[in-house]
């Protein structure tokens, strides 16, 4: 999928996993994976800013908690799917079939 080294600190990369566009984010000393689409305006979250375990959509400023997928800033009010991440050596593996939250 991708390597830990490919993801910048407090940054994000976009990858496709099993036909799903995923934003893989490194922040707060962890790696997170969320669907790479804002629940408000269907914009790629991977083009937004990352800070404090959140990702911000560049278009309207919606923010999402990377741990839960819950919106932390309007105008979004629906969560984004959060996927389990496993690190094997330097490889980042994302399980898009079993989201950690109920967003779909």
HELIX and SHEET records of a PDB file:
HELIX    1   1 UNK A    4  UNK A    6  5                                   3    
HELIX    2   2 UNK A   45  UNK A   47  5                                   3    
SHEET    1   A 6 UNK A   2  UNK A   3  0                                        
SHEET    2   A 6 UNK A  91  UNK A  99 -1                                        
SHEET    3   A 6 UNK A  82  UNK A  88 -1                                        
SHEET    4   A 6 UNK A  30  UNK A  35 -1                                        
SHEET    5   A 6 UNK A  20  UNK A  27 -1                                        
SHEET    6   A 6 UNK A  11  UNK A  17 -1                                        
SHEET    1   B 4 UNK A  49  UNK A  51  0                                        
SHEET    2   B 4 UNK A  54  UNK A  56 -1                                        
SHEET    3   B 4 UNK A  63  UNK A  65 -1                                        
SHEET    4   B 4 UNK A  71  UNK A  73 -1                                        
END                                                                             
